Amino acid sequence: MPPVLSVEKLVKQYPSLLALDGVSLAIEPGEIFALLGPNGAGKTTLIGAVCGMVKKTSGRICLFGVDLDRDPLAPRYDVGLVPQEINFDPFFTARETLEIQLGYYGRPANRARIDEVLAALSLGSKADVPTRALSGGMKRRLLIAKALVHRPKLVFLDEPTAGVDVELRRDLWSYVRKLRAEGTTVVLTTHYLEEAEQLADRVAIIDHGRLLVVEEKNALMRRLGERRLEVRFKAPVALPAGVAGALAADGRSFSFVEAAGTAQAAEVLAALFAAKLPIDDVSMVPASLEDVLLKVLAADRSLSPQRRGEGQGEGPP
């Protein structure tokens, strides 16, 4: 089975900005793929090129095994997009908005499907309310419903929970997992890295239009993540010989960072207990995807900071 999405040496050059710099990746059926990076990294430009909103400069894009240069229309009927911006007519109701969306994608009227999506996103009571009367969170839910109502095989969620409440965020996490279980492939961009950490199977990190990392999430976390062991003592102590870590100047607290190639935190803690030190409290701060992202970005920028201008946007859509 071919990848759901295959991108090869994709370039988007604006007059004064290289927004995509030879991006290549493949996304497999049924996975949740997180595309991460700072503002202006190229995430939305990449999504726009796949969805037909950005004209690529060069490179190849295949959807479901079909080269978009040969057939730019048919494969995109099986793609859904949740954009960052609210983009529906304020004078239609939520139900009418979804009816129109089905028509856009060449699907027949399907009231049962519309009711199903409205219920899944807690919009059932708002089905016949004009969209201009919806709250910000409800409008965001309707954007997600629009992207899903035609049963796409591939869905792009571009900052889907930006500025929304915790309840919607949790509901969306649950619904994304349901989509994956049903075989839908999901590409997620988010600045809430907890979302990517909870949901993603694989992670790509992009900066200034260049892919820096594409890796299975758990493998990436093991390779670059750092866990921190924190220990407090009831009285000042001296560390036993051979124990790695840092003891505070007052001898009452100790920290150890576990990373690839170091001792295990459990081994260090066992050595402290074996030495019968007066341990008062132990805590473990887990590795986070945010720390990994910052480490990857810092390492790349330290190699050749002069090759790219800082703080530039992605350019026009």
N, C-alpha and C positions, 0 to 999 in steps of 0.2 A: 504494500500500500504506500503510495507516495506521501510525502509530508503534506499537511494541510496548507502550509505556507512555506515557500522556499524563496529566499532573497539572495541574489548573487551580485556582488560588487556594485551595490546600489549607490549612486551618486546623485545628489541634488545640489547644484551650484546656483546661488543667487549672485547678482552683480558684485556684491561686496561681502558675501558670506558663503562658505562651504558648509551647508547644513547637514549633508550626509556624505561621508568620506569612505566609499568602498565597503558598505555594510553587507555582510553575508551571514545568513543564519537559516535554520530550518526548524519549523515547529511541527511536532508530531500530533496525530489525531488523539483527542481526548485528554490532552495535558493542560494544566494551568501554567502559563508562561508569564513571568513578571519581567517587564521592561523598565529598568530603573535608571535614574540619572538626575542631575540637577536641572533647574529651569534652563531652557536654551540648549539642552543636550542633543536634541534631534528626535526625541520620542514621538511627538505629534507630527513632525514632518514624515517620519517613517510610516506611521499609521495612515496619514493622508495619502501617501504614494500608493499604498496597498488598496485603499478604499476609493481612489480615483479623484481625490480632491487636490492633490499635488502632482504636477507633471514632473516625472523624473528627468534628470539630465542624461543618465546612462545607467546601464545595469539591467538585470533581469528579475522579474517578479512572476512567480507561478503560484496560482491558487488551485488547490485540489488537483495538482498535476497539469494544469492548463496555463500556458504562457499568456500573460495578459497582453503582450504585444500582438498575439494572434487572435485572441478573443477577449477584449477588454470588458465585456458586458456580462455574459452568462455566469461566469464564476462568482461575480459580485452579488448576484441574487441570493447567495447562500452566506453572506457576510452581514453581521450586525455591528453597529457602532454606537456606543454611548459617548457622545462628545463632552467636552468640558463646558460648553455654553448651552444655555437653554435655547431651543430652536424650533418651537412649535407655535402655531397660530393661536393667539390668546382667545379667539372667539369661538373655537370649537370646544366641545366637551372632551373629556378624557376618552370616552368610548369612540367618539367620532374621529379623534386623532389616531387611534389605533386602527380603525376601519380604513382610513386614508393610507396609513402606513402599509397595511396589507396590499392595497392596490399598487403602491409604489413598487413593491417587490413582486408583482405579478401573481399574488396569491388571491384566491377567491374569498368572498366574504365568509367569515367564520366566527359567529357570535360566541360559540362555546370556547374557542381558543382565546378570544378577547376576555371573556369572563374569567378564564383560568389564569391568565397573566395578571389581570387586575387583582384577583384574589391573592395570588402569590406575593404581590408587592403591596398588599394592604391598601388597595385603591378601590375596592368594591363599593364602598359607600360614597366614593367621589366619581363614579362612572359617568354620571350625567351632569356634572358640575363643569361650567366653562373653565378652561385651564387658567384663565387670568385670575380666577378666584382661589386657586390652589396656593397653599403655603410653599415656601422654598423647598422644604423637604419633600412635599408631595410632588412638586414639579420635577425634582430629581428622580423620584420613583417612576414618574411617567416617562422620563427620558429612557430609563432602563427598560420599561415595558415596550417602548417603541422599538428598541434594538432587538427585542426577543420575540415579538409577537409573530413574526414570520418563520419561526423555528430555524434560525441560521445554524450552519455547521461550525462557523467560526465567529466569535464575538470579541470585539475590542472594547474594553472598559478603560476609557481615558480619564483618569482621575474621577471615578464614579462617585466617590463619597466626599469630595472636596466641599467643606463648609456645611456638612450635614450632621445630624445628631448621632449619638452612639447607637441608638436603637436601630436606625436605618443601616448603619454600618454593619452591625451584627446580623441583621436580617439579610443583607446582601451577601455576606460571607456564607451564610447557610444556603442561599439560593445558588451561588456560584458552585458550591460543592454538589448541589443537586444537578446542575447543568452538566458538570463533568461526569457525574455518574450516568447520565443519559447519553454520553458520548459527544457532547459539545466541547469544542476546543476554545479556551479562553485566554486572551492576551490582556494583561492587566498593567496599567501604569498607575503609580500612586506615590505620593510623598508621605503617606502613612505607612512606614515600612513594616509596622506590625501586621498590616494586611498581607503584604507579600510574604512575610515570614510564616504566617498562618496558612496561606492558601497555595503558594506556588510549588510546583514540582521542579521547575528549572528557573534560573535567573539569568538575565542579561544585563550588563551594566554598560551604559553608553555615555559618552561625554564628548562635546564638540564634534558630534557627528561620527564618532569612531566607536566601534564595539571594543570594549576592553576585556570583558569576561563573558562567556556563555558557559554555564555549568549547572549541574544538578545542585539544587539548593543545599541539601544536607551535606554533600561533599564539599561545597564551597564554605559552608559554616565550619566544618571540621578543619579545612585547610587554612583558613584565614581568621576564624573566630577566636576570641580569647575569653575564657571564663576566669573570674576573679574570686579567689577564696579569701574571706575576711574572718579573722579570729580575734576575739577580745579575751584578755586574761584578768583574773581576779586580783593579781598582784604583779609587779614587774618581774620579767623573766629574762633569761638568756637563752638564745636558740641552741639546740643541740648541734654538734658538728655535722656538717654535710647536709643540713636542711636548707633547701633553696627558698628564697622569699625575702621580704623586707620587714624588719622589726622596727617599730616606731621608737623615737628617741627616748620616750619614757618607759619603754619595755612592756607596755600594756596592750599593744595591738600589733597584729601581724597581717601581712597581705602576700598573696602569691598569685601570679598570673599564669594560667595554664594555656598553652598554645601548642601548635604542631611542633614536635621536636623537643618539648620540655617534659619534665616529670608530670605525672598525673596528680591532680589536686587531692585525690583520695589517698595517694601514697604520702604526700606531705602531711596531710591531716593525721594519718596513722602514726607518722613519726612523732608528731607533737603529743599525741595521746600516749605513745609508748614511753616518752620521756617524762610522763606524769606531770606535765605542766598544768597549772591551775586554770583550766579553760572555763570561761564564763559564758561565751556565746560564739556560735559559728554561723556564718551565712555564705551563700554562694550566689554570685551575680552571673547569670548565664551569658553566653555569647549572644550578640544581637546582629541582625542583618544590617542595621544602621551602622554599627562599627565596621563591619566588613565593607560596606559601600564607601565609607569615608577613607578606609585604608586603601582600597583600590584606586580611588580618585587621587588621593595624595601621592601614591606611588607613581601613577602615570604623569601627573603634573610635575613631579620632581625630576623626571627624566629629561623633559624638553619643554620647559615653561614658555620659551620664547616662540614656539611654533604656532601658538594659537592665542588670539586675543581673548582676554577674560571679560565676562559680563555681557557678551553679545547675546541677542535673542536668536530665535530660529529663522527670522525673516518672515516675509508674507506667506500666507497659506498657499 
